[in-house]
Amino acid sequence: MAFKQKQKEQQTALEAAKANASKKGPLVGGGIKKSGKK
């Protein structure tokens, strides 16, 4: 149950990051890719 909750939180964070990326540009996009590798 906790795992699914964490997954949902990550998904929400990703959506927010994508929204920020479209505003700020490639700099944020690079950050998303780096955190994805983690």
C-alpha positions in Angstrom: 0.0 0.0 0.0 2.8 2.4 0.9 4.5 1.6 -2.3 1.5 2.6 -4.4 1.2 5.8 -2.4 4.9 6.6 -3.1 4.4 5.8 -6.8 1.4 8.2 -7.0 3.4 10.9 -5.3 6.3 10.5 -7.8 3.8 10.6 -10.7 2.4 13.9 -9.4 5.9 15.3 -8.9 6.7 14.3 -12.5 3.6 16.0 -13.9 4.6 19.2 -12.0 8.1 18.9 -13.2 6.9 18.6 -16.8 4.7 21.6 -16.4 7.7 23.6 -15.0 9.9 22.3 -17.9 7.5 23.7 -20.5 7.7 27.1 -18.8 11.4 27.2 -18.0 12.8 25.2 -20.9 15.6 22.6 -21.4 17.4 23.4 -18.1 14.6 21.8 -16.0 14.2 19.0 -18.6 17.8 18.0 -18.1 17.2 17.9 -14.3 14.2 15.6 -14.8 16.3 13.2 -16.9 19.1 13.1 -14.3 16.7 12.3 -11.5 15.1 9.7 -13.7 18.5 7.9 -13.9 18.7 7.8 -10.1 
